Amino acid sequence: METMDSILSIFAALFFFIFLVLEMFLPFLIPIFFISFIRKNVSNNNFKNNNIILGNNKNKYTDISNSKLADLDINDINKLKDYLYSMFYDFEVAYNNLDYNKMKKLCSSKVYNNYHTNICLNLKFGNKKIIDNIERKKVTVFDVYSSNYKQVISTTMEISYLNYMTDGNGNIISGSNINKITETFEVIFVKRADAKDVIKCPNCGASVSGNTCSYCGMDLRNTDFVIDSIKRIVV
């Protein structure tokens, strides 16, 4: 009986000791676990959830007819594909090189803000996203749209590339710098009309007068196509 009481006393003392240790260190452990969780999620995700779409409807992503291309005064779909893919490729390279000025020239403000936020989150935790050795696999132009103040071209870009994350010491913490992955992105391009013809901002929809939207700050003088949306297609 005394032996049983001794064992119970030992367990009670051990439990009390563990409780005291947890009470002392728990306030420090919670932030550590929280930061680890955030770092893991930042490392494993290149885009926010709203930049991922399900590609269940494969029939949607087929080249449009020449008659629809004629609405944009385009008569060579292959040259159009080369032009749009070049823009997409240059944007990804600029993103990889942290070339913010080049990114701004190639995309809309909402795309730039999304990617810039992603970069800042990675850098905050000492990480860097690496996108390298990009290879074009297939480009599809599946829709075009034209209005009095903008033109829209919807595409898919299938590429193979190296996609990995490094820490502050250059060590790979996710992905691979050897094995390529193949992914398809839905990429939307927008061409803004001449500033003098713009009635509503193509970025936020606000009424405008002049060369710059007073609401979102978009420069309305750029009449080249820019990337307005990039979403990874998950099949």
Rosetta blueprint (number, residue, H / E / L):
1 M L
2 E H
3 T H
4 M H
5 D H
6 S H
7 I H
8 L H
9 S H
10 I H
11 F H
12 A H
13 A H
14 L H
15 F H
16 F H
17 F H
18 I H
19 F H
20 L H
21 V H
22 L H
23 E H
24 M H
25 F H
26 L H
27 P H
28 F H
29 L H
30 I H
31 P H
32 I H
33 F H
34 F H
35 I H
36 S H
37 F H
38 I H
39 R H
40 K H
41 N H
42 V H
43 S H
44 N H
45 N L
46 N L
47 F L
48 K L
49 N H
50 N H
51 N H
52 I E
53 I E
54 L E
55 G L
56 N L
57 N L
58 K H
59 N H
60 K H
61 Y L
62 T L
63 D L
64 I L
65 S L
66 N H
67 S H
68 K H
69 L H
70 A H
71 D L
72 L L
73 D L
74 I L
75 N L
76 D L
77 I H
78 N H
79 K H
80 L H
81 K H
82 D H
83 Y H
84 L H
85 Y H
86 S H
87 M H
88 F H
89 Y H
90 D H
91 F H
92 E H
93 V H
94 A H
95 Y H
96 N H
97 N L
98 L L
99 D L
100 Y H
101 N H
102 K H
103 M H
104 K H
105 K H
106 L H
107 C E
108 S L
109 S H
110 K H
111 V H
112 Y H
113 N H
114 N H
115 Y H
116 H H
117 T H
118 N H
119 I H
120 C H
121 L H
122 N H
123 L H
124 K H
125 F L
126 G L
127 N L
128 K E
129 K E
130 I E
131 I E
132 D E
133 N E
134 I E
135 E E
136 R E
137 K E
138 K E
139 V E
140 T E
141 V E
142 F E
143 D E
144 V E
145 Y E
146 S E
147 S L
148 N L
149 Y L
150 K E
151 Q E
152 V E
153 I E
154 S E
155 T E
156 T E
157 M E
158 E E
159 I E
160 S E
161 Y E
162 L E
163 N E
164 Y E
165 M E
166 T E
167 D L
168 G L
169 N L
170 G L
171 N L
172 I E
173 I E
174 S E
175 G E
176 S E
177 N E
178 I E
179 N E
180 K E
181 I E
182 T E
183 E E
184 T E
185 F E
186 E E
187 V E
188 I E
189 F E
190 V E
191 K E
192 R E
193 A L
194 D L
195 A H
196 K H
197 D H
198 V L
199 I L
200 K E
201 C L
202 P L
203 N L
204 C L
205 G L
206 A L
207 S E
208 V L
209 S L
210 G L
211 N L
212 T E
213 C L
214 S L
215 Y L
216 C L
217 G L
218 M L
219 D E
220 L L
221 R L
222 N L
223 T L
224 D L
225 F E
226 V E
227 I E
228 D E
229 S E
230 I E
231 K E
232 R E
233 I E
234 V E
235 V L
